[in-house]
Amino acid sequence: MSSALRIARPVEASVIERLKAAVGEGGYVDNPGDLEGYTSGWRDDFQGAVPLVLRPKTTAEVAALVKICAETGTGIVPQGGNTGLTGASQPHGDMSEVIISTSLMNQVREIDIANDTMTVEPGVVLQDIQRIAAEHDRLFPLSLGAQGSCQIGGNISTNAGGTQVLRYGNTRALVLGLEVVLPSGEVWNGLRGLRKDNTGYDLKHIFIGGEGTLGIVTAAVLRLFPLPSAVETAWCAVPSPEKAVELLGHMKSRMGDQVSGFELLQRSIVDLVLEHIDGTEDPVQGLYPWYVLMEVSGQGEPGSLAEPFTDTLGAAAEAGLIEDAAIASSGAQGQKFWQMREDMAEAQKRAGPSIKHDVSVPVSKIPEFLTRAGEALEAAYPGINIVAFGHVGDGNLHYNPVAPEGWSRQAFAGEREKVNRIVHDIVISLKGSISAEHGVGRLRLDENLHYKSDVEIELLRTVKRALDPQNIMNPGKMIRL
């Protein structure tokens, strides 16, 4: 294989025919009218153009496709459910790439209950993995708003987070082994369901969170956990982010790792859900500036956590950490609370223009970040509105400034770079990250390069060049060569 970087030019007709032949009839999409669903993004208006979408059904077919692309210098955009938020799964507009969609690779290869693992292909929808695990009295704890349509390959490629990271970790902590087609078309089989393996570099972690820039995941061994039999949920009004962080410490000190979810919600996002999502109701009476949605879970008889949970919340209220609370009286009511949380991204999408940030800071610094960022943005854009919500238990906030009244979508979008710099400068000063769980993609590529040190950038480029010397695998995403 040549080590020269590919030249971006439209894919030749002869290459297209070779790729079609490799997957056969039904394994590709080339009708222009059918391509838009693959080439357009869900939220951030990223779109491009490709002459062909390939839909392989097996690892061997993926390998054959990648070999042809490697031989011809054809760019590849790996794609799963196409629910990403940073443009990582959308092509550029120069017709120099093809999309390889893994959505037809949707088999569960093995369930090993004694080892608490499930081996799946990348096109299995996250919600189906959760359901199948539950049918075996197990939990796969990755949970996020797009779980009904996102696919596990994309979750792995973005190192997805979600609402239970506090207890179980993000996707990186939930994957024991991978099978990956490399940019050469070779297959690395690392499908080992081991908790301990000290035989070299832990190669799977290169690909988890790699956004498809180093290879295409074709199977994964996932960790499963005992299905909690006792679950309690509460929606709490809190005086401030400072009190929310204190409340987190209080809950952890009293209930330990039974605290499985802890979300901070600004009133502004709750209002958007009530306005734009049918069938939702305010969980507590009265208006409060901030809320916490929390869950505790564990083993034992259903309801066995109710008393300690209620007592712990009562002690928190006496300490001034909670102003009001609604404790779910049933699992169904608890699910309604969580559905409101999952609907927040959709509600904000319907509400209008905003500049979105997916940041993380140390949990102790969340109040300082919110204060400093809010003051700095108000000084620059008087009347700006802030919508903030997220996983305060692990320091991850979705921080989304909304255009002041009277601003057009186009005008406010033109301020993206300035707004980003205000928000991200504060994040970095607090030793945080500008991308916590959504990835870098195209949306945050320049920002990522701006804040990383020269040493770190060169390390990333070294890995990319070593595995993908032609830069055919999702070029122009995460790192620029």
N, C-alpha and C positions, 0 to 999 in steps of 0.2 A: 504494500500500500504506500502511495506517495504521502510524504509529510507536508506537501505544499497545501496551503489553505485553499479551499474551494473558491471559485469565482462565481458570484451570484448571477446566474443567467437563467432565462426560462428553460424549463425541463424539455428536453428534446422529445419529439414524437416517438422515436425508436425506444427511448428509455421508458416512456409511458406504456408502450406495448409490452415490453419485457416485464414490467411491474404487474400489469394486468394478468399476464400469463401465469405469473407466480402464484396468484391467489385464485384464478379462475373466475368464471361467471358467478356473479353474486357476491364476489369478494371485493368489489370496488364501487365507487360512486364517481361518475364523471359528468353527469348532466348538470349544466350550470345552475339550473333552477333548484337542484337538490343540495348544492354545496354550501349555501348560506348558513345553514344550521351548524356547520362545522367551522366556518371561517369567521364568524362573528362572536364577540364576547357577550357574557350575560349582563354585565353591569357597566364596565368602564369604557365602552365604545371602541374596544380594540377589534379590528377586522382586517382581513387581508384577502389574498386570492391564491388559489392553487388549481392546477389542472386536474387533480386527482386526489380522492380520498380512498385509502386502502383499508380493508376491514378483514384482517387475517383471523383465522380461528384457532391456530396452533402456534406453539413456539417455533416449530420448524418453518412455518410460513413467514413469521416475523423475521427470522434469521435470513431466509432467502431474500426477502425484500431489502433488508439492510445491506446485505452483500452487494446487491445490484446498485444501491445508492452509493455505497462506498466506492465501487468500481467506476462510477460515472460522476462522482462529486455532487450528487443530488442532495439537497437539504431535506431533513426529516423533522416534522413537528409531531412528536408523540401526543396522543390525545385520549382522554378517558371520557368522563361524562360532560366535559366542557362546562363545568360550573365554576371554574377558577375566577379570581377577582383581580389578577394583575397582568393579564395578557400573555401568560406563559404558554397557553395552549392554542393561541391564534397565530396564523402564519403572517409573514410580511406580505407586501402587495406586489412583489415583482415576479410572481409565478415561478420562482426558482426552487420551490419546496413542494413536497407532498406531505399530506397528513397520514400518519399511521394510527388509526383508531383501534383500540384494543377492546371495544365494547362487546364484540362477539366472543371474546375469550372470557366466558362467564361461568365456568364450572368450579364447583367445590371439589377439589381433588381428594381430600382426606380429612376426616375428623378423628383426632386421637384424644379421647376423653381422659384417659389415664395420664397423658402428658399435658393436658389442657392446651391443645393446639388445634388449629384449623388451617389447612393448606388450600389456598384459593388462587384463582386466576385473576388478572387485573381488572376485568370487566364486571366483576360481581359488585352489585350496588351495595353500598354500606348498610342500608336498612335491612337488606336481605341477610347480610352477615350477622347483624344483631338478632334477627328473628331466628335464624338457624341455630345460633349459639343458645338462645333461650329455649328452643325445643329440646336441647340437650342439657338443660338446667345449668347453663353457663352464660357468662356475660362477656360480650366484646364491648369495652367501655367507650370507644371513640364515638362521640355524639356531636353533631353540628347541624346547622339549619338546612343544608342541602342534602341531608342523609338519604332522602327518598330518591335522589337522582345522581348524586356523586358516586364515583366508582373507586374501589380501593386502590387501584393503580395510581390514580391522581392523588388520593390521600397520602400515599407513600411518597410520591414524587414531590409533594409540597410539605411533607412532615406536618400534616394537619394537626390542629390542636383540639378545640372544642371545649365543652362545659365540664368535663370530668378530669382534666389534666391535673388538677390539684391533688387528686388521689392516685390516679393511674398513670400519669405521664402522657406526653403527646405520642404521635404515631411511632416515632423512633423507639420509644420504650415498649411498643406493642408488637414489634416485628422481630422474630428470631432468625429468620432465614429468607433469602431471596433467590430467584432465578432471573437472570438479566441477559438480554441480547446486547452485546457490546457494539460500538460503532463500526467494528470490523465485520460484524455478522457472526462472530463467534458467540457461543453461549456459555455463560458462567453459571454453573449449577451450585448454588449455596443454600439449597433447601434443607437445612439442618435445624431440627427443632430442639436446639441445645441452649441451656442457660449458661453453660461454661464451655469455652473453646479457646484455649490460649495457644493456637498453632500459627499465629501470625497476625497481620493487620486485620481488623474487623471490617472487611471489605463492604459489607452491606451498608454501612453508614456513609459510604461515599455516595451511594445512590439514593438513600432516603433523604429527601429534601433537595435532591439534585435537579429537580424540575425537568427531568428528561434530557439534560444536557450531556450526560455521560453514558446513557444507555436506556433501554426500554425494559421495564419490569414486566415479566411474563408470568410470574407466580410468586407467592409469599407464604411463609409460615407465620401465622398470627397467634399471639398469646390470648388465652381465654382465662376467665376468672370465675369463681363460684358466683352463681346468680344471687344477688342480695334478696333475702326473704323479708327483711324489715327495712322499710323506707319511710322517712318523714320529710316533708317539704314545708317551707314557710316563706312568705313574702313579707319583708319587714321594711318599714319606713325608718330611715336613719337621719340624724341631724346633718351629717357632713361626711365627706370621704375620710376625714381623720377618724371619725367614730366608726366608720365601716371597717377600717383597718384594725382598730382596737377590737371590734366585734369578731373579726376573723381570729385574732389571737385568743380571745375569750373562748370561742367555740372549739378551737383546736386544743386548748389547755384542758377543757372539760370533756371533750368527746374524741380527741385524738384523730386517728386517720379514718374514723367513721364519717368525718366531714368530706363529702365527695363532690360537692358543688357549691360555689360561692361567687355570685355574679353581682357586680355593682351596676346600677341602672340610674341614669339621670332622668328627671321628670320629663324632659323634652322628648326622649325616645319613647317613653310610655304614652305620651300624648299622641305621637305619630301612629303607634300601633292602634290605639283606640279610634283614631280618625280613619285609618286606611285599611284595617283588617276587620272584616265583618265578624260579628259574633263574639267580640272580646269585651270584657268588663273589667273595670278597675278593681283589683283585688282588695284594696283597703279604702275606707271612706276618708275624705279629706285629701288635701293636696300637700305633698311634701317634696323637697328638692331632690332627695336621693332615696334610693331603695336598694335593698339587698335581697336577692333570691338565693336561698340556700337549701341544701339537701344533705341529710345524713343517711347512711345506709350501712347495713351489716347483716350478719347471720342471726338466726333466732326466730322466735315466733313472730308472725305479723303483729305489729303494734307494740312489740317489746321495747322499741326505742322511743315511744310516744312520751312516757313520763320523764325520762332523763332529758329528752329534747325540750319539752315544755319547761322543765325546771331550769335548764340552761338559758333559755330565752327569757324566762322571768328574771333571772339574776342579771342578765344583760340589760333588761329594761330598768331595773332598780339602779343600775350603774349609769344610766343615762345614755346607753348605747343604742337603744331602740325606742322610737316614739310611738309606734303602732305596729301591729303584726297580724297577719292572717295565716293560721296554720291549716294546711290542707286537711280536710276531714276525711278524705278518701284518696285512693290512688288516682282516680279520674280527675279530681280537683287539682292534685299535684301536677298531673299532665297538662292541665289547662294553664297553670302558671308557667310551666316550661315551654308550652307552645307559644305563649306571648314572647318569651325570650327568643325563640327560634324565628319568630316572624319579624324581628326588628330590622333585619337587613332588607327584607321585602318592603316593609313599611317605609323605610327611608328612601328606597328606590322610587317608590310611588310619590313621595313627598316633593321631590324636586332636587335642584342642583346642590351638591355639597362636595367638599374636597376631603377624601377619606384617608385615614391613617390607621395603621395596624401596628401599634408600638408596644414595647414592653420596657418596664423599669423595675428596679427592686420594689417589692411590695411596700416597703417602708417609705418609698419616695412617691407613691401615687398621689397623695394629697398635694405635695409640693409641685409635681408636674401639672396637675389640673389648675392650680392657682396661677403658676407662672405662665403657662400657655394661654389661659383665658385672659389674663391681664395684657399679655403681649399682643394677642390678636385683636382685642378690643381697642388698644391704642392704634393699631395699624388700620383697622376697619371698624370704625364706630358703628354700633348696632349689629355687629355680627352675632349670630346665634351658634351655640355649641351643642352638639349631640354627642354624648359620651356614654359608653356602656362596655361591659366586657368582663373578663375573667380575673377579677381582682385577686383571687386566691393564688394565681400564678404570675401576677404583675402585668397581664396583657389587657390593654384597653383599645377599643375601637373609638377613635377620637376624630369626629367629623364636623368641622366648621361648615355652617350653612350660610349662604349668601345673605347679606343684609337686605332688608326690604328695598325693593326698587332695582336691584341688580338683576341683569339678565343672566341666563345660564352661560352664554358665551363669554360675557364680561368677567364673571367670577372664575370660570375655567381658566381664563388668561392669567389669573393670579396664582395658579397652582404652585409654580416654582417658588414664589415669595412666601406663600403660606407654608409650604413644605419646609422651607428653610427656617422659619420661625419655630415651627413645632419640633422639627428634627434636631435643631441646635440644642433645644432644651432637653430633649430625650438623651442625646449623646452626652451632654454635660452631667446628666444623672447616671451615667454609665449604663444606658439602656440600648435598645435595638430599634431600628426603624422598620423592621419586619419581624413580627412575632410568630405568626402562624399562616399568613396568606401567601408568603413567598415574595420573590423579587420580580420575576417575569420581565416584562417591558416597562411596567408602570414605575418601578422603583430602581431600575437599572442605573441610571445616572446618579441618583441619590446614594445608592449603595457604593458606587465607585468614589463618590465625593468624600464619604466618611471613613472608608476603610484605609488603613495605612498602606504604603507602597509595598511593604513586606507581605501583608496579608493578600493584597491583590495579586502579587506575583506568585504566591503559593497557590491561589485558586487557578491562576492561568497555567501553572505548571501541571496541576492535576488534569485540567482540561486538555492541554496539549498532549499529555502522555496517553490518555485514553482515546482522544478524538482529534488526532493530528490534522485532519482535513476540516474540522469544524463543521461537520455535516449534521450533528445531533442537536436539534433545537437551537440553531445559531442565533446570536443576538439576544439571548435570554440569560439572566443572572450575572453573567460575566462577559465582557467584550474583549476579544483578542485583538 
